[in-house]
Amino acid sequence: MECELEDVHGQRWSIIEKTAIVSTADLDAHSPYPQQGFIGCEIVQRRRDAEREIIRITTDRPWMVESIDGSTEFDVLPDALVEVN
C-alpha cells in the first residue's frame, strides 16, 4: 500500500508498506480510498520555531518503516501524532 506523510514544511513523503503496518481498517480491493493511516514512530526531538512546536520523529523504530527514498526522520506538528500505550 502506498501512503503519504506530509511534514511540517509541506513536503509529502511516499511510503510503501504492508496494509497491516499502516492501517487499522479491514481494507480490500473494494474499499474507498484514500484512507487515514498510522505509522509507528518514536519522538527524536522537540523544538519550537517562532510560532509552533515541531517534533522530529523516526519511523525506523519500532517497525523499520522508511520513505521510498530511504528517509526515516521527519518533522511534524504535535497534532499529527497519536499516543498509543
C-alpha positions as CSV (number, residue, x, y, z in Angstrom):
1,M,0.0,0.0,0.0
2,E,1.3,3.4,-0.9
3,C,0.9,6.1,1.8
4,E,1.8,9.7,2.1
5,L,3.2,11.5,5.1
6,E,3.1,15.3,5.0
7,D,5.8,17.0,7.1
8,V,5.7,20.4,8.8
9,H,7.3,22.0,5.7
10,G,4.5,20.8,3.4
11,Q,6.7,18.1,1.8
12,R,4.9,14.9,1.0
13,W,6.9,11.7,1.5
14,S,5.8,8.4,-0.2
15,I,5.9,5.3,1.9
16,I,5.1,1.8,0.5
17,E,4.3,-0.7,3.3
18,K,2.1,-3.6,4.1
19,T,-1.5,-2.7,5.0
20,A,-1.2,-4.3,8.4
21,I,1.6,-1.9,9.3
22,V,-0.1,1.4,8.3
23,S,-3.9,0.7,8.8
24,T,-6.2,-0.5,11.4
25,A,-9.1,-0.8,8.9
26,D,-10.1,-4.0,7.2
27,L,-9.2,-3.0,3.6
28,D,-9.7,-4.8,0.4
29,A,-10.0,-4.0,-3.4
30,H,-13.5,-2.6,-2.9
31,S,-12.6,-0.2,0.0
32,P,-12.9,3.5,-0.7
33,Y,-9.5,5.3,-1.0
34,P,-7.8,7.3,0.3
35,Q,-8.0,6.1,3.9
36,Q,-6.4,7.5,7.0
37,G,-3.5,5.5,8.3
38,F,-0.9,5.4,11.0
39,I,2.8,4.7,11.1
40,G,4.5,3.7,14.3
41,C,7.3,6.1,15.3
42,E,9.4,7.4,18.1
43,I,10.0,11.0,19.1
44,V,13.6,12.0,18.5
45,Q,13.5,15.8,19.3
46,R,11.1,18.5,20.3
47,R,11.8,22.2,19.4
48,R,10.0,25.4,18.8
49,D,10.2,27.8,15.9
50,A,8.9,31.4,16.1
51,E,5.3,30.2,16.4
52,R,4.9,26.5,17.0
53,E,6.3,23.3,18.4
54,I,8.0,21.0,15.9
55,I,8.6,17.3,16.6
56,R,11.2,15.2,14.9
57,I,10.1,11.6,14.6
58,T,11.8,8.4,13.4
59,T,9.8,5.7,11.7
60,D,12.8,3.4,11.9
61,R,11.5,2.4,15.3
62,P,9.5,0.3,16.0
63,W,8.9,-1.3,12.6
64,M,11.7,-0.1,10.3
65,V,9.4,2.0,8.0
66,E,11.0,4.3,5.5
67,S,10.0,6.6,2.6
68,I,10.7,5.4,-0.9
69,D,13.9,7.4,-0.9
70,G,15.1,5.8,2.4
71,S,14.3,8.7,4.8
72,T,13.2,7.7,8.3
73,E,13.2,11.1,10.1
74,F,10.5,13.7,9.6
75,D,9.5,17.0,11.3
76,V,5.8,17.0,12.2
77,L,3.4,19.1,14.2
78,P,2.1,17.7,17.5
79,D,-1.4,17.2,16.2
80,A,-0.1,14.7,13.6
81,L,0.8,12.3,16.5
82,V,-1.4,9.9,18.3
83,E,-0.1,8.3,21.5
84,V,-0.7,4.6,21.9
85,N,0.0,2.7,25.1
